[in-house]
Amino acid sequence: MRGRDDPRRFDQLSNRLWHTDGSFRRIPAALSMLYAHRVPGSSPRGNGETEFADMRAAYDALSEQQKEDVAGLVALHDISWSRGQLGFNELLFGEKQVLPPVPQRVARTHPGSKRKVLYVAAHASEIVGWPVPEGRLLLRELIEHATQREFVYRHDWREGDLVIWDNRATMHRGRNFDEGRVRDLRRVTTRDVASTLDQVA
């Protein structure tokens, strides 16, 4: 068990924010696979579930005006911003230097299904060309919209579970658990083929 003030623990706490793997990289993540080696089990503090938000359904549920409003918008995705929301400004492994903010479309077309999806998450720090407060408000509103209960699936982990998801069409977050127990989930993530800006809007 890591100490309460261990920076590696702070880094892991950010996984409890709604996020999309690797959106802070120019070529973001495509698929992620998470295998439950050991799970903490039920506790009054929570069970360590993972929640997934369907960003296809969230886009479909926008009004026509909202769809027009987000069309063509680009957000900067920044790992420093997502960690900073929790007051964790000492990034590990020199990430701040090697991972500068990158632009990604707010609404994108999924390359497989050709469906429109929202592409926002905790890493999205501002809207390019907008005043920062206005852009952050829009991003917050879109995340709140996308994480309504009707768009969210909660996975209760059992040892041996393997969950595969598409980061291009989902957001996810881990939930709280008793950190005195072991939660050992092992992840593999694949990269997309290009930046969202280089793909069909």
For each residue, the residues with C-beta under 8 A, 3 or more apart:
1: 179 180
2: 6 8 9 179
3: 6 9
4: 9
5: 9
6: 2 3 9 10
7: 10 11 88 90 92
8: 2 11 12 92
9: 2 3 4 5 6 12 13 179
10: 6 7 13 14 83 86 88
11: 7 8 14 83 88 91 92
12: 8 9 15
13: 9 10 16 86 88
14: 10 11 17 19 82 83 85 86 88 122
15: 12 19 173 174
16: 13 173 174 175 176
17: 14 82 85 86 121 122 173
18: 53 121 122 143 146 147 171 172 173
19: 14 15 23 82 121 122 123 171 172 173
20: 23 28 29 119 121 123 167 170 171 172
21: 28 29 32 167 189
22: 25 28 29 167 189 191
23: 19 20 28 29 77 104 119 121 123 124 167
24: 28 77 78 79 82 99 101 102 123
25: 22 28 29 99 102 191
26: 102 195
27: 191 192 193 194 195
28: 20 21 22 23 24 25 77 104 167 168 191 192 195 196
29: 20 21 22 23 25 32 167 189 190 191 192
30: 166 167 168 189 190 191 192 193
31: 164 165 166 167 189 190
32: 21 29 164 165 167 187 188 189 190
33: 162 163 164 187 188 189
34: 50 162 163 164 185 186 187
35: 161 162 185 186 187
36: 39 157 158 159 160 161 162 184 185
37: 159 184 185 186
38: 159 182 183 184
39: 36 48 157 158 159 183 185
40: 43 47 48 177 178 181 182 183
41: 47 181
42: 47
43: 40 46 47 177 178 181
44: 178
45: 176 177 178 179
46: 43 49 175 176 177 178
47: 40 41 42 43 156 157 175 177
48: 39 40 157 174 175 176 177 183
49: 46 154 155 156 157 174 175
50: 34 154 155 157 163 172 173 174 175
51: 152 153 154 155 172 173 175
52: 152 153 154 155 165 170 171 172
53: 18 58 146 147 151 152 170 171 172
54: 57 58 151 152 153 169 170
55: 58 59 117 118 119 146 169 170 171
56: 59 60 110 113 115 116 117 169
57: 54 60 61 150 151
58: 53 54 55 61 62 117 118 142 145 146 148 151
59: 55 56 62 67 107 115 116 117 118
60: 56 57 116
61: 57 58 145 151
62: 58 59 66 67 70 118 145
63: 66 67
64: 67 68
65: 68 69
66: 62 63 69 70
67: 59 62 63 64 70 71 107 116
68: 64 65 71
69: 65 66 73
70: 62 66 67 73 106 107 118 142
71: 67 68 107 201
72: 201
73: 69 70 105 106 107 127 128
74: 103 104 105 106 127 128 129 197
75: 103 104 105 106 119 120 124 125 126 127 128 135 139
76: 101 102 103 124 125 126 128
77: 23 24 28 101 102 103 104 121 123 124 125
78: 24 81 82 100 101 102 123 125
79: 24 82 83 91 95 96 99 123
80: 83 84 89 91 95 96 99 101
81: 78 84 85 101 122 123 124 125
82: 14 17 19 24 78 79 85 121 122 123 125
83: 10 11 14 79 80 86 88 89 91
84: 80 81 87 88 89
85: 14 17 81 82 122
86: 10 13 14 17 83
87: 84
88: 7 10 11 13 14 83 84 91
89: 80 83 84
90: 7
91: 11 79 80 83 88 94 95 96
92: 7 8 11 95
93:
94: 91 97 98
95: 79 80 91 92 98 99
96: 79 80 91 99
97: 94
98: 94 95
99: 24 25 79 80 95 96
100: 78
101: 24 76 77 78 80 81 125
102: 24 25 26 76 77 78 195
103: 74 75 76 77 128 195 197
104: 23 28 74 75 77 108 119 124 195 196 197
105: 73 74 75 108 119 196 197 201
106: 70 73 74 75 118 119 120 124 127 142
107: 59 67 70 71 73 116 117 118 119 201
108: 104 105 116 117 119 168 196 199 201
109: 114 115 116 117 199 200 201
110: 56 113 114 115 116 117 166 168 169
111: 114 168 192 193 199 200
112:
113: 56 110 169
114: 109 110 111
115: 56 59 109 110 169
116: 56 59 60 67 107 108 109 110
117: 55 56 58 59 107 108 109 110 168 169
118: 55 58 59 62 70 106 107 142 146
119: 20 23 55 75 104 105 106 107 108 168 196
120: 75 106 124 139 142 143 146 171
121: 17 18 19 20 23 77 82 124 143 171
122: 14 17 18 19 81 82 85 143
123: 19 20 23 24 77 78 79 81 82
124: 23 75 76 77 81 104 106 120 121 139
125: 75 76 77 78 81 82 101 136 139
126: 75 76 130 132 135 136 139
127: 73 74 75 106 130 134 135 138 139
128: 73 74 75 76 103
129: 74
130: 126 127 134 135 138
131: 134 135
132: 126 135 136
133: 136 137
134: 127 130 131 137 138
135: 75 126 127 130 131 132 138 139
136: 125 126 132 133 139 140
137: 133 134 140 141
138: 127 130 134 135 141 142
139: 75 120 124 125 126 127 135 136 142 143
140: 136 137 143 144
141: 137 138 144 145
142: 58 70 106 118 120 138 139 145 146
143: 18 120 121 122 139 140 146 147 171
144: 140 141 147 148
145: 58 61 62 141 142 148
146: 18 53 55 58 118 120 142 143 151 171
147: 18 53 143 144 151 152 171
148: 58 144 145 151 152
149: 152
150: 57
151: 53 54 57 58 61 146 147 148
152: 51 52 53 54 147 148 149
153: 51 52 54
154: 49 50 51 52 175
155: 49 50 51 52 161 163
156: 47 49
157: 36 39 47 48 49 50 161 185
158: 36 39 161
159: 36 37 38 39
160: 36
161: 35 36 155 157 158
162: 33 34 35 36
163: 33 34 50 155
164: 31 32 33 34
165: 31 32 52 170 172
166: 30 31 110 169 170
167: 20 21 22 23 28 29 30 31 32 170 189
168: 28 30 108 110 111 117 119 192
169: 54 55 56 110 113 115 117 166
170: 20 52 53 54 55 165 166 167
171: 18 19 20 52 53 55 120 121 143 146 147
172: 18 19 20 50 51 52 53 165
173: 15 16 17 18 19 50 51
174: 15 16 48 49 50
175: 16 46 47 48 49 50 51 154
176: 16 45 46 48
177: 40 43 45 46 47 48 181 183
178: 40 43 44 45 46 181
179: 1 2 9 45
180: 1
181: 40 41 43 177 178
182: 38 40
183: 38 39 40 48 177
184: 36 37 38
185: 34 35 36 37 39 157
186: 34 35 37
187: 32 33 34 35
188: 32 33
189: 21 22 29 30 31 32 33 167
190: 29 30 31 32
191: 22 25 27 28 29 30
192: 27 28 29 30 111 168
193: 27 30 111
194: 27 198 199
195: 26 27 28 102 103 104 198 199
196: 28 104 105 108 119 199
197: 74 103 104 105
198: 194 195
199: 108 109 111 194 195 196
200: 109 111
201: 71 72 105 107 108 109
